[in-house]
Amino acid sequence: MKNECGWIAQAGSAAARDRLKGPQHADWLVIGAGITGLSAAHALAQLHPGARIVVVDRQRAAQGASARNSGFVVAHEHPTRDELMGNPGFAGFEVDTSISRAASAEVRTMIARHGIECDFRDAGYFFAVSDPGKLTHVDAKLQTLRTLGASAEFLEGDQLNQKLGTRHYRAAIWCGKGNALLQPAKYVKGLLEALPDTVTVYENTDITGLERLGKGRLRANGIDGSIEAKQVLVCLNAFVPRAGLHDSGTFPMELSASLTRPLSDEEFRNIGSVEPWGVLSTRPLGATVRLTPDRRVMIRNTAEYRSRDLSGNELRVRRQHHALGLKRRFPWLTEQDIQHTWTGHLSASRSGQPFFSRVEEGVFAVAGCNGSGVARGTLWGRLLAELASDIDSPMLDAVMRRAQPGWLPPRPLLDIGALLRMRVEAVRARTEI
């Protein structure tokens, strides 16, 4: 079956860019034309108006993992028990929240500055469960979230059903004041189309490695060409090894999602003509679900430790799993109501913190979005450009202090451990899929 992202189909493609051919020279090279790479290119263009900036991407620009995520703009995460006020992890959670709030604000700045139309909804979203036992310490969580600047409310039963139009979810914390939703493919396409003329984008260009030359210059080698640059920013998230960076402490996960047809007028009335919403599970492998402004339902309820794309037959099995999740929430929806099914990759770390580093002279990299790439990627792009430009700030310092992704065992131990952990989490989340 065809791997076709519904978000990209709705957003449409930007004008095609050339493939890199022959030797090229630049002051700055950004590898990766997703949210982080494009945000970095915007920042570099502001900081260095006369410089030549080049962005390369292995596939069509703005159509990789950044365009395929679920579109949650994260300012406030769901706190774990250890992160609640009074517990040892609260201090770190407070710093992480300050970073996430800045990241959410950065998204708003980019949307306003460049006039990006991306169905942005500044109305919060829900941490919701079907099994109320999977939403614990509610009062402490509400207090923690509110102390850190969020709006937070507990809902259950009919009150929650009136918000979501489905009785599948029985308890939830709605969290706003920073948390938002958008159409990710429209957002990243908007970042691409707003680039200034000083930025050149090459797409369908696979960089096979970095080579150090004399006088502090670097050369990025591709199949049909190369680029010499003074500074290189690697913004490949799950695929940083493609640039020769194998010690980031991050690992790839492949997710799959489906998007339905629009609900009919009658179906929409039957669920109470509710406002668009988004739901995140409190369990790591629970389903992510959205009701979009055009009345479609998006569901993502599979996540796997792997970097290789699913085959057509494998994707068909995941689509059937999506259909089961849809039926639990909206019983009349079947697999035939799904219009698009696709995969995408995210970069995760053992600690939940990113890899953000000056790797060596002239080489800077970031990876490890841990499922919050819309906001974090937008902020990281600017901060990575500032790091490479020797510009310090309290926010950059905070990000670099927290950038401790944790140690990963060598393969195959990593593969075995990750697969076992995924199986355990899948069992724990089975009521939320």
Residue pairs with C-beta under 8 A, 6 or more apart in sequence:
1 312
1 313
1 315
1 316
1 319
1 341
2 312
3 309
3 310
3 312
3 315
3 341
3 342
3 343
4 340
4 341
4 342
5 63
5 67
5 68
5 185
5 340
5 342
5 344
6 257
6 258
6 259
6 296
6 298
6 339
6 340
6 342
7 67
7 68
7 71
7 183
7 184
7 185
7 186
7 259
8 63
8 67
8 68
8 185
9 340
10 183
10 185
10 186
11 67
11 183
11 185
11 186
11 189
12 189
13 60
13 63
14 61
14 62
14 189
14 192
14 193
16 60
16 203
17 61
17 201
17 202
17 203
18 202
18 203
19 202
19 203
19 204
19 205
19 224
20 56
20 202
20 205
20 222
20 224
20 225
20 226
20 227
21 224
21 225
22 224
22 225
22 226
23 225
23 226
23 227
23 228
24 54
24 225
24 226
24 227
24 228
25 52
25 227
25 228
25 229
26 52
26 53
26 54
26 200
26 227
26 228
26 229
27 48
27 51
27 52
27 53
27 229
27 230
27 231
28 44
28 48
28 51
28 52
28 53
28 54
28 229
28 230
28 231
28 232
28 233
28 388
29 53
29 54
29 55
29 56
29 218
29 220
29 227
29 229
29 231
29 232
29 233
30 37
30 40
30 41
30 44
30 53
30 54
30 55
30 56
30 232
30 233
30 235
31 37
31 55
31 56
31 207
31 220
31 232
31 233
31 234
31 235
31 236
31 243
32 55
32 56
32 57
32 64
32 234
32 235
32 236
32 237
32 239
33 55
33 56
33 57
33 61
33 62
33 64
33 192
33 201
33 203
34 57
34 62
34 64
34 65
34 66
34 67
34 188
34 235
34 237
34 373
34 377
35 66
35 187
35 188
35 191
35 373
35 374
35 377
35 378
35 381
36 66
36 235
36 237
36 366
36 373
36 377
36 378
36 380
36 381
36 384
37 55
37 57
37 233
37 235
37 381
38 55
38 61
38 62
38 188
38 191
38 192
38 195
38 381
39 106
39 110
39 191
39 377
39 378
39 379
39 380
39 381
39 382
40 233
40 235
40 380
40 381
40 382
40 384
40 385
41 53
41 55
41 195
41 199
41 381
42 110
42 191
42 194
42 195
42 196
42 381
42 382
43 381
43 382
43 385
43 386
44 51
44 53
44 199
44 233
44 385
44 388
44 389
45 51
45 53
45 195
45 196
45 198
45 199
47 385
47 386
47 389
47 391
48 389
49 198
50 198
51 198
52 198
52 200
53 198
53 199
53 200
54 199
54 200
54 201
54 202
54 227
54 229
55 61
55 195
55 199
55 200
55 201
55 202
56 201
56 202
56 203
56 205
56 207
56 220
56 222
56 227
57 64
57 201
57 202
57 203
57 204
57 205
58 64
58 204
58 205
58 206
58 207
58 239
58 242
59 203
59 204
60 203
60 204
61 192
61 201
61 203
62 185
62 188
62 189
62 191
62 192
63 185
64 344
65 237
65 238
65 344
65 345
65 346
65 373
66 184
66 188
66 373
66 374
66 377
67 184
67 185
67 188
67 189
68 184
68 185
68 257
68 342
68 343
68 344
69 184
69 344
69 346
69 373
69 374
70 184
70 257
70 278
70 288
70 290
70 298
70 300
71 181
71 182
71 183
71 184
71 187
71 278
71 290
71 374
72 125
72 179
72 180
72 181
72 278
72 280
72 288
72 372
72 374
73 104
73 107
73 120
73 179
73 180
73 181
73 182
73 374
73 375
74 100
74 103
74 104
74 179
74 372
74 374
74 375
74 376
75 97
75 100
75 101
75 103
75 104
75 105
75 150
75 177
75 178
75 179
75 180
75 375
76 97
76 100
76 101
76 145
76 148
76 149
76 150
76 152
76 175
76 177
76 178
76 179
77 93
77 96
77 97
77 100
77 372
78 127
78 141
78 173
78 175
78 280
78 282
79 93
79 141
79 144
79 145
80 89
81 87
81 136
81 137
82 88
82 89
83 89
83 90
83 92
83 93
83 144
84 90
84 137
84 140
84 141
84 143
84 144
85 140
85 143
85 144
85 147
90 144
92 402
93 144
93 148
94 148
95 398
95 401
95 402
96 402
97 148
97 149
98 398
99 376
99 379
99 395
99 398
99 399
99 402
100 178
100 372
100 375
100 376
101 149
101 178
102 379
102 395
103 372
103 375
103 376
103 378
103 379
103 380
104 178
104 179
104 180
104 375
105 178
106 375
106 378
106 379
106 382
107 180
107 182
107 187
107 374
107 375
107 378
108 120
108 122
110 116
110 191
110 378
111 118
111 120
111 182
111 187
111 190
113 194
114 190
114 191
114 194
115 190
115 194
116 186
116 187
116 190
116 191
116 194
117 186
117 190
118 182
118 183
118 184
118 186
118 187
118 190
119 181
119 182
119 183
119 186
119 292
119 293
120 180
120 181
120 182
120 187
121 180
121 181
121 182
121 276
121 293
122 180
123 176
123 180
123 181
123 275
123 276
124 151
124 174
124 175
124 176
124 177
124 179
124 180
125 174
125 175
125 176
125 179
125 180
125 181
125 277
125 278
125 279
125 280
126 155
126 163
126 164
126 169
126 172
126 173
126 174
126 175
126 277
126 278
126 279
126 280
127 135
127 172
127 173
127 175
127 279
127 280
127 281
127 282
128 135
128 160
128 164
128 169
128 171
128 172
128 173
128 279
128 280
128 281
128 282
129 135
129 169
129 170
129 171
129 172
129 281
129 282
129 283
129 286
129 431
129 432
130 168
130 169
130 170
130 328
130 431
130 432
131 170
131 431
131 432
132 156
132 170
132 171
134 281
134 282
134 283
134 286
134 431
134 432
135 171
135 172
135 173
135 282
138 154
138 171
138 173
141 152
141 173
142 152
142 153
142 154
142 173
145 152
145 173
145 175
146 152
149 177
149 178
150 175
150 176
150 177
150 178
150 179
151 174
151 175
151 176
151 177
152 173
152 174
152 175
152 176
153 173
153 174
154 171
154 172
154 173
155 163
155 171
155 172
155 173
155 174
156 170
156 171
156 172
157 170
160 169
160 170
160 171
160 172
161 167
161 169
161 272
162 272
162 274
163 174
163 274
163 275
163 277
164 172
164 274
164 277
164 279
164 291
165 271
165 272
165 274
165 291
166 271
166 329
166 330
168 328
168 329
169 279
169 329
172 279
181 276
181 278
181 290
182 374
183 292
184 374
187 374
192 201
195 201
205 222
205 223
205 224
205 225
206 222
206 223
206 242
207 220
207 221
207 222
207 242
207 243
208 221
208 222
208 223
208 242
209 220
209 221
209 243
209 244
210 218
210 219
210 220
210 221
210 232
210 243
210 244
210 363
211 218
211 219
211 220
211 221
212 218
212 219
213 219
213 228
216 230
216 361
216 362
217 228
217 229
217 230
217 362
218 228
218 229
218 230
218 231
218 232
218 362
218 363
219 226
219 227
219 228
219 229
220 226
220 227
220 229
220 232
220 243
229 362
230 362
231 362
231 363
231 364
231 388
232 362
232 363
232 364
233 364
233 365
233 384
233 385
233 388
234 240
234 243
234 245
234 359
234 363
234 364
234 365
234 366
235 365
235 366
235 380
235 381
235 384
236 242
236 243
236 365
236 367
237 250
237 345
237 346
237 347
237 366
237 367
237 368
237 369
237 373
237 377
238 250
238 252
238 253
238 307
238 345
238 346
238 347
238 367
239 252
239 307
239 345
240 248
240 250
240 347
240 355
240 365
240 367
243 365
245 359
245 365
245 367
248 355
248 365
248 367
248 368
248 405
249 349
249 350
249 355
249 368
249 405
249 406
249 407
249 408
250 347
250 348
250 349
250 354
250 355
250 367
250 368
250 405
251 305
251 347
251 348
251 349
251 408
251 414
251 418
252 305
252 306
252 307
252 345
252 346
252 347
252 348
253 303
253 304
253 305
253 306
253 345
253 346
253 347
253 348
254 303
254 304
254 305
254 306
254 307
254 308
254 309
254 310
254 343
254 344
254 345
255 300
255 302
255 303
255 304
255 343
255 344
255 345
255 346
256 300
256 302
256 310
256 315
256 318
256 319
256 322
256 341
256 342
256 343
256 344
257 288
257 298
257 299
257 300
257 322
257 341
257 342
257 343
257 344
258 298
258 299
258 319
258 322
258 323
258 326
258 338
258 340
258 341
258 342
259 292
259 296
259 297
259 298
259 338
259 339
259 340
259 341
260 296
260 297
260 298
260 326
260 333
260 337
260 338
260 339
261 296
261 337
261 338
261 339
262 294
262 295
262 296
263 271
263 295
263 296
263 297
267 330
267 332
268 295
271 330
274 291
276 290
276 291
276 292
276 293
277 290
277 291
278 288
278 289
278 290
278 291
279 287
279 288
279 289
279 290
280 286
280 288
281 287
281 288
281 429
281 432
282 432
283 425
283 428
283 429
283 432
284 303
284 425
284 429
285 303
285 422
285 425
285 426
285 428
285 429
285 433
286 301
286 429
286 432
286 433
287 299
287 300
287 301
287 325
287 432
287 433
288 298
288 299
288 300
288 301
289 297
289 298
289 299
289 300
289 325
289 329
290 297
290 298
291 297
292 298
296 339
297 326
297 329
297 330
297 333
299 322
299 325
299 326
299 329
300 322
301 321
301 322
301 325
301 433
302 318
302 321
302 322
303 422
304 422
305 415
305 418
305 419
305 422
307 345
309 343
310 318
310 343
315 341
315 343
318 341
318 343
319 335
319 338
319 341
320 335
321 433
322 338
322 341
323 333
323 334
323 335
323 338
324 433
325 433
326 333
326 334
326 337
326 338
327 333
327 334
346 369
346 370
346 371
346 373
347 367
347 368
347 369
347 370
348 368
348 370
348 371
349 355
349 368
349 370
349 405
349 406
350 405
350 406
350 407
350 408
351 404
351 405
351 406
352 370
353 368
353 370
353 402
353 403
353 404
353 405
353 406
354 366
354 367
354 368
354 369
354 370
354 376
354 380
354 399
354 402
354 403
354 405
355 365
355 366
355 367
355 368
355 403
355 405
356 365
356 366
356 368
356 380
356 383
356 384
356 399
356 400
356 403
357 364
357 365
357 366
357 403
358 364
358 387
358 388
359 365
364 384
364 387
364 388
365 384
366 380
366 384
368 405
369 376
369 377
379 395
379 399
380 399
383 393
383 395
383 396
383 399
386 392
386 393
386 396
387 396
387 400
408 414
409 417
426 433
